[in-house]
Amino acid sequence: MSDLVGTRAGELVAMNERALEARPWRKPGYRYRPVSIHDPACAAFWGQYPYAGWVHVQVDDIVVAMLMANDDGVALIYNAFGPDSYEAASVAAWVAVARECRQIADIGAFTGLYTLLAQKASPEAKVVTVEPNSASRARLHTNAVWNGCDRSRVAPYAVAAEIGTLPLFVPMGADLLDTGASLNRGSLVSRTEIVACAPVDAIMAQFDVTEPNLMKIDVEGLEEAALRGMPRCLHERPTLFLEVATGELLQRCHALLAPHGYRMWGIDDESLTMTPPVEANDVTAWFAEHGANRAALNYLCCAREDHLALARRGIDRVHALL
């Protein structure tokens, strides 16, 4: 690097070398643990050791790379804390089920972690990736191209009840990619962009996904709207990974899914376990016990015993790492 001494490029190379050397998971004696993006250790490492480049991401035997410019919290966690670190139980279950699926959708994909893993887990699958945030979607596309995910299709939509356009509110500034962009206006908004929107069924039809096996839905409080816009998909009873933040929303989503034969389990990404199934006769009490003290919880929504067994096997795998 002698020819870069005194240049900005040389400074960035040195910055990256410091970050790579400081990664906790590469230190002798490091014990595996799952890490939340809200973990103080995550923020501390991010601030002290900025990094811009490709990140090694490994889940079970699947390896991909994700690009970051010290701006992607998902990639940051893998960079600092190693394999199987981000949303460890949810991601492990997703990969285990994806191996057996041929039509997959990642709705609210951010920079593409679930998409990349699904495409590598099932190379012949058709994977449709839905992300309305233009900045996140650009990074997602780069990640997909450089990981050879040629069968993945990126759809620039938000999910809504009707086809049209709506404002997307992005909380974070230009120097940070944000998982929290939403059609619901929050208390913090750094920018707004007008995005195309459509029901899930319409988006899937555009990409000829007629018999989906597996879908992740993370749409920042609009999960009920997503489910209401996918009656054709629900008729096929794909296994769903659904992020839900409140008990009221959980109750409404449960009411929409139960008639199709679904049961729901919370996925605990801290203890790397599954909760007992959501109780249909008292969702409020169930949520008070299992979900109330969390910012959000991922739910496995399943109508197939084989997929349930695969998801459990994936979670058991990462739990054994503790």
FENVEN-V560541 format. One record per pair of residues at least 24 apart in sequence whose C-alpha atoms are under 6 Angstrom apart, sorted by the first residue. I is the first residue (numbers start at 1). J is the second residue. Records with the same first field share a line. If there is no record, write none. Layout:
I = J  J
This chain:
16 = 51
19 = 49
23 = 80
24 = 80
25 = 81  82
34 = 85  88
35 = 85  86
55 = 79
58 = 83
59 = 83  84
66 = 143
71 = 176  177
72 = 177
87 = 269
88 = 269
89 = 269  272  315
92 = 314  315
93 = 311  314  315
96 = 310  311  314
97 = 307  310  311
101 = 213
103 = 212  213
104 = 212  214  215
105 = 129  215
106 = 215  216
107 = 216  217
108 = 218  219
110 = 136  179
111 = 136  139  140
112 = 140
126 = 151
127 = 152
128 = 152  153
129 = 153  154  155
130 = 154  155
131 = 156  157
132 = 156  157  158
157 = 196  197
158 = 197
159 = 197  198  199  226
160 = 197  198  199
161 = 199  229
162 = 198  199
163 = 197  198
164 = 196  197
165 = 195  196  197
166 = 194  195
167 = 193  194
168 = 192  193
182 = 220
199 = 229
200 = 229  230
201 = 230
211 = 236
212 = 238
213 = 238
214 = 238  239  240
215 = 240
216 = 240  241
217 = 242
218 = 243
224 = 253
239 = 301  302
240 = 300  301
241 = 299  300
242 = 298  299
243 = 297  298
244 = 296  297
245 = 296
247 = 284  287
251 = 283
261 = 303
262 = 301  302  303
263 = 301  302
264 = 300  301
265 = 299  300
266 = 298  299
267 = 298  299
272 = 319
